[in-house]
Amino acid sequence: MSENRQITLDDIANQVGVSRTTVSRVLSGQAKQYRISNQTMENVSQTAMELGYMPDQLARGLRTKRTNTIGLIIPDISNPFFSTIARNIEIQARKIGSSIILSDSQEDTQLEIESTRLLRSRKVDGLIICPVGEEFQHLLSIQSSGLPLVIIDRYFPELECAYVVSDNYQGALEAVTYFFKMNHRSVAFLQGRVKTSVNSDRIKGYRDAHKQYEVPVDESLIVGDSFGKRNGYIGTKILLGKTPRPTAIFAASNLISLGAMTAIQEEGLKIPDDISIISFDEQPYSEYLATPMTTVAQQTSETGEIAFKLLQSLIQHEGKQTTDGIVLPTELVYRKSVKKLNRETI
């Protein structure tokens, strides 16, 4: 057989001794559906590999009117939270022979808009977007076009769209409530990007915890404007300069908490002896820090998997949009970064 000739389904069928249709069903993952034996599946797969068979994705796309690619836009690939989500979406895509085109919007709305245009021009079968969180008109345009769309982590109440998010309100409420149970009354909040649903829900939980314990909110203890490490560092420097300084800090993201810890160390303070801290978002390193971090754990892996399966359902139903919203519960993981103050127990 000529090395330059492309291997076809017929070549595989002839060598294995089965029909072309059987080969096609095996290689497209439909063997179980058509009750093809495990032995035949193994023979076809092995022969395809030995012959160096490469499916003609262009021809397949012309037949199915699909490209077997989906677009994924996230705001910060360097953030372990988003990279974990992206990894799990890619794992799910591989299972069904699909590919991912990934774009990092860098927390910039204009870059996000440009990314959606680019991905649509690539004829992706659908989009999964973690929006920056300030504008959604371009998302309405995607919906109007009929292109399947799922948004993750952040959402817009005005946008009727499938989404997967964490219960940010409950997670923040439990974290700040824990501070109060440990007798803290001066609790600062290092917030993230102000106009995002994530931040709005977390600050609502922060405020409602104060209401439940009848503790007035000190507005000067709410600082910050992004989910990055620099924001946590600068915000903490500001908070530690106050007299008296807060006894506890609730950080709205894992990167914010890293910046906060750097600032605390520079000031010669120790966690939790001098100041307590809780971070929203569990990370693999959280329990290995010098002082293991109490965190609000999100179902990060599940977020990516559910979002992908939601998108596949939309694709299979030819873009019929749904307003299904999935809110995943969070869990407060108790470690050693919160000190109980010597006050009368509430």
C-alpha positions in Angstrom: 0.0 0.0 0.0 1.4 3.4 -1.0 2.7 5.4 2.0 1.3 8.6 0.5 -2.3 7.2 0.0 -4.7 8.0 2.8 -6.1 5.0 4.6 -9.8 4.6 4.2 -12.6 2.8 6.1 -12.7 0.2 3.2 -9.0 -0.6 3.8 -9.7 -1.4 7.4 -12.9 -3.3 6.6 -11.1 -5.5 4.0 -8.2 -6.3 6.4 -10.5 -7.2 9.4 -13.1 -8.9 7.3 -16.1 -6.8 8.3 -18.3 -4.3 6.5 -17.4 -0.7 6.0 -20.5 0.3 8.1 -19.2 -1.8 11.0 -15.8 -0.1 10.9 -17.5 3.3 10.8 -19.7 2.5 13.8 -16.7 1.3 15.8 -14.6 4.3 15.1 -17.4 6.7 15.8 -18.1 5.2 19.2 -21.4 3.6 18.3 -20.3 0.0 18.7 -22.3 -0.7 21.8 -25.4 1.0 20.3 -25.3 -1.5 17.4 -24.3 -4.5 19.6 -20.9 -5.0 17.9 -18.8 -7.6 19.8 -15.9 -6.5 22.0 -13.6 -8.7 19.8 -14.6 -6.9 16.6 -14.2 -3.5 18.3 -10.7 -4.5 19.4 -9.8 -5.8 15.9 -11.1 -2.7 14.1 -9.4 -0.3 16.6 -6.1 -2.2 16.5 -6.1 -2.4 12.7 -6.9 1.3 12.3 -4.0 2.2 14.6 -1.6 -0.1 12.7 -2.5 1.2 9.3 -2.3 4.8 10.6 -5.9 5.7 9.8 -6.7 9.4 10.2 -10.4 10.4 9.9 -11.2 13.1 7.4 -12.7 15.7 9.8 -13.4 18.1 7.0 -15.4 15.6 5.0 -17.2 14.5 8.2 -18.0 18.0 9.1 -19.5 18.6 5.6 -21.8 15.6 6.1 -22.8 16.3 9.7 -22.7 20.1 9.5 -20.5 20.0 12.6 -16.8 20.5 13.2 -16.5 18.5 16.4 -14.9 21.5 18.1 -16.2 23.7 20.8 -15.0 27.1 21.9 -14.0 27.8 25.5 -13.4 31.3 26.9 -12.1 31.8 30.4 -11.0 35.0 32.1 -7.6 33.9 33.4 -5.8 30.7 32.4 -3.1 31.3 35.1 -5.8 31.0 37.8 -5.8 27.4 39.0 -9.6 27.5 39.4 -10.2 28.3 35.7 -7.4 26.0 34.5 -8.9 23.1 36.4 -12.3 23.8 34.8 -10.7 24.0 31.3 -8.8 20.7 31.9 -12.0 18.9 32.8 -13.9 20.2 29.8 -11.0 19.1 27.6 -11.1 15.6 29.2 -14.8 15.3 28.5 -14.3 16.5 24.9 -11.6 13.8 24.3 -14.0 11.1 25.4 -16.3 11.8 22.4 -13.6 12.8 19.9 -14.2 16.5 20.1 -11.6 19.3 20.3 -11.4 22.5 22.3 -10.3 25.9 21.1 -9.3 27.8 24.2 -9.2 31.6 24.6 -8.1 33.6 27.6 -10.0 36.9 27.8 -7.6 38.3 30.5 -10.6 39.7 32.4 -11.2 42.1 29.5 -14.7 42.5 28.0 -13.4 43.6 24.6 -11.1 40.6 24.3 -14.0 38.4 25.3 -16.1 39.9 22.5 -13.3 39.5 20.0 -12.8 35.9 21.1 -16.5 35.1 20.5 -16.3 36.5 17.0 -13.1 34.5 16.2 -14.6 31.2 17.5 -17.8 31.7 15.6 -15.8 32.3 12.5 -14.1 28.9 13.1 -17.6 27.3 13.0 -17.4 25.8 16.4 -20.4 23.6 17.4 -21.0 25.5 20.6 -19.5 27.9 23.2 -18.7 27.6 26.9 -17.9 31.0 28.3 -17.0 32.2 31.7 -17.9 35.9 31.1 -15.9 38.8 32.5 -19.2 39.8 33.9 -19.9 43.4 32.9 -21.6 43.2 29.6 -23.8 40.5 28.0 -25.1 42.0 24.7 -22.7 39.9 22.7 -24.0 36.8 24.5 -27.5 37.8 23.5 -26.2 37.9 19.9 -24.8 34.4 20.2 -28.2 33.2 21.5 -30.0 34.8 18.6 -27.8 33.1 16.1 -28.8 29.7 17.5 -25.3 28.7 18.4 -25.4 26.5 21.6 -24.1 28.5 24.6 -23.4 27.6 28.2 -22.0 30.1 30.7 -20.1 29.1 33.8 -19.0 30.6 37.2 -20.6 34.0 36.5 -24.1 34.7 35.1 -26.5 37.5 34.2 -30.0 37.5 35.8 -31.2 39.3 32.6 -29.8 36.6 30.3 -31.9 33.5 29.8 -29.2 31.0 29.2 -28.0 27.6 30.5 -25.4 28.1 33.2 -23.4 26.3 35.9 -22.3 28.3 39.0 -21.3 27.7 42.6 -23.6 28.8 45.5 -21.5 31.8 46.1 -24.0 33.4 48.5 -24.1 30.4 50.8 -20.4 29.8 50.7 -19.7 33.4 51.8 -22.4 33.3 54.4 -21.0 30.2 56.0 -17.4 31.6 56.0 -18.3 34.9 57.6 -20.6 33.2 60.1 -17.7 31.0 61.1 -15.7 34.1 61.9 -18.5 35.3 64.1 -18.7 32.0 65.9 -15.0 32.3 66.6 -15.8 35.6 68.3 -14.5 37.9 65.5 -16.4 41.2 65.1 -14.1 43.1 62.8 -14.2 41.1 59.6 -12.8 42.6 56.4 -13.8 41.5 52.9 -11.2 41.5 50.0 -13.7 41.5 47.2 -13.2 40.7 43.5 -14.4 42.4 40.3 -17.3 44.5 41.5 -19.8 44.1 38.7 -19.7 40.4 38.5 -22.5 38.1 39.8 -19.8 36.1 41.7 -18.8 39.2 43.7 -22.3 40.4 44.2 -23.5 37.0 45.6 -20.4 36.7 47.9 -20.8 40.2 49.3 -24.5 39.6 49.9 -23.5 36.6 52.0 -21.0 38.7 53.8 -23.6 41.4 54.6 -26.3 38.9 55.6 -23.9 37.2 58.1 -23.5 40.5 59.7 -27.2 41.0 59.9 -27.7 37.6 61.5 -25.3 38.4 64.3 -26.4 42.0 64.5 -23.0 43.3 63.7 -22.9 46.6 61.8 -21.0 46.5 58.5 -18.0 48.7 58.4 -17.9 49.8 54.7 -14.2 50.8 55.0 -13.4 47.1 55.5 -14.7 46.2 52.1 -11.8 46.8 49.6 -10.6 45.5 46.2 -11.7 45.5 42.6 -10.4 42.3 41.0 -9.8 38.6 41.6 -6.0 38.8 41.2 -3.1 38.4 43.6 -2.1 42.1 43.3 -5.6 43.1 44.4 -5.2 40.9 47.5 -1.8 42.4 48.3 -2.8 46.0 48.0 -6.1 45.6 49.7 -4.5 43.8 52.7 -1.8 46.6 53.0 -4.7 49.1 53.2 -6.5 47.0 55.8 -3.4 46.4 58.0 -2.8 50.2 58.0 -6.1 50.8 59.8 -6.3 51.5 63.6 -7.6 49.3 64.9 -6.9 46.7 62.2 -9.5 44.0 61.5 -9.1 40.7 63.3 -10.1 38.6 60.3 -10.1 38.8 56.4 -12.4 37.0 54.0 -10.7 36.7 50.6 -13.0 36.4 47.6 -10.6 34.1 45.6 -7.6 31.9 45.9 -5.4 34.4 44.2 -6.6 37.3 46.4 -5.7 35.2 49.5 -2.2 34.6 48.1 -1.7 38.3 47.8 -3.1 38.8 51.3 -0.7 36.3 52.8 2.3 38.0 51.2 1.2 41.4 52.6 0.6 39.9 56.1 4.1 38.3 56.1 5.7 41.6 55.0 4.1 43.3 58.0 5.7 40.8 60.3 2.3 39.3 61.3 1.4 35.7 61.7 -1.8 33.7 60.6 -3.8 33.1 62.7 -2.1 34.5 65.8 -2.3 38.1 64.6 -5.0 37.9 62.0 -7.3 35.2 60.8 -8.1 34.5 57.1 -10.5 32.4 55.0 -10.2 32.0 51.3 -13.0 31.4 48.8 -11.9 28.4 46.7 -10.0 25.3 47.8 -6.7 24.6 46.1 -4.4 21.5 46.2 -1.9 23.6 48.1 -4.3 25.0 50.7 -3.6 22.3 53.3 0.2 22.5 52.8 0.7 26.2 53.5 2.7 27.1 56.6 -0.7 27.7 58.2 -3.2 25.4 56.5 -5.9 27.6 55.0 -9.6 27.4 55.9 -11.4 27.6 52.5 -14.8 27.6 50.8 -14.4 24.6 48.5 -16.2 24.7 45.1 -17.0 21.7 42.9 -14.5 22.8 40.2 -14.1 19.6 38.3 -17.9 19.0 38.3 -18.5 22.5 37.0 -16.5 21.7 33.8 -18.0 18.3 33.3 -21.6 19.5 33.8 -21.1 22.5 31.5 -19.7 20.3 28.8 -22.6 17.8 29.0 -25.1 20.7 29.0 -23.5 22.0 25.8 -23.6 18.6 24.2 -27.3 18.3 24.9 -27.9 21.6 23.3 -25.8 20.6 20.3 -27.7 17.4 19.9 -31.0 19.2 20.0 -29.7 21.5 17.3 -29.2 24.6 19.4 -32.6 24.6 21.1 -31.7 26.9 24.0 -32.6 26.3 27.6 -32.7 28.5 30.6 -31.6 25.7 33.0 -29.4 27.0 35.7 -27.4 24.6 37.9 -26.1 25.9 41.2 -23.6 23.6 42.9 -23.2 23.6 46.7 -20.0 24.7 48.4 -18.3 23.3 51.5 -16.4 25.1 54.2 -13.2 23.2 54.8 -11.9 23.9 58.4 -8.2 24.2 58.9 -5.9 26.3 61.1 -6.1 29.8 59.6 -8.9 31.0 62.0 -8.2 31.7 65.6 -10.9 31.7 68.3 -10.7 35.0 70.1 -10.9 35.1 73.9 -14.4 36.5 74.2 -17.7 35.3 75.6 -19.1 32.7 73.3 -22.1 33.7 71.3 
